[in-house]
Amino acid sequence: MSENSLYPGLNVGEMHDEADVQAEATVFGFWVFLMSDLIIFGILFASYASYLNPMGMAGGPGPKELFDLNSVAIQTAFLLVGGVAYAGVSLAVKYDHGRGKLLTWLLVCAALGAGFLFFEVRDFMTQAGKGGTPQVSGWLSSYWTLVGLHGIHVFSGILWIFAMIGQIATRGVDDMVKVRLSMLGVFWHFLDLIWVGIFSFVFLVPLA
């Protein structure tokens, strides 16, 4: 670790000199910003919990009628494997594995994220077909908002991945790209953390 390292795990490695120093402040600052996003999700989790009762469901369809745990399990696998795949991106940057491997790992992450979104959107469409639309009850409104916001974050992450692919193709893997890839990694793993909470609290607790 370099002498300037203050936040181990948020740097790109002392062999990267200026990029390593830049990552300390920039990536840590981005991590602090994500904590504000975490507060928003915390509020949505609390809102969901307050409607998780017969009154909150207002006579509409509930978890047992709407949730497909097989599909949710597939979504979980896509997202968590995508998080593991991003380790390939981080290692490719840290140990200079080359532009080809770096782009390959980024594409793998994007594909896994897209797979997650495919099954999530399919579930939303199926639930809407069963009468599980947001306007039916407070519970459904909070469910669509919480899960949908996470899905929007995943979509944004995929767009960010393609933006980084474009930058790598035009700029190469310079210091700025290394720092931005580190920030993207923090964001991508943050999505895994939120999904673990959604999977456990939204999809499992009501069916227990």
VENQUI-V299395 format. One line per field, one symbol per residue. phi: phi as a letter, one per 30 degrees, with the letter a starting at -180 (. if undefined). psi: psi as a letter, one per 20 degrees, with the letter a starting at -180 (. if undefined). A space follows every 50 residues. Layout:
# VENQUI-V299395
phi = ???
psi = ???
This chain:
# VENQUI-V299395
phi = .ddddcbejcccjddchddddddeddddddddeddddddddddddddedd cdaedddhiddceddcdcdddddddddeddddddddddddddddchdjdd dddddddddddddddededddddddddddcjcceddaddddddddddddd ddddddddddeddddddddccicdeddddddddddddddeddeddedded ddccedcd
psi = qrhiphnpijrjpiijdhhgghhggghgghggghhhhhgghgghgggghh imrhhhikjrqaghhhpnhgghhgggggghhhghhihhgghhghjliqhg hghghghgggghhhgghghghggggghhhjjlqhihrhghghghgghhhg hhggghhghgghghgghhhhiamaggggghhgghgggghhhgghhggggg hghgghi.
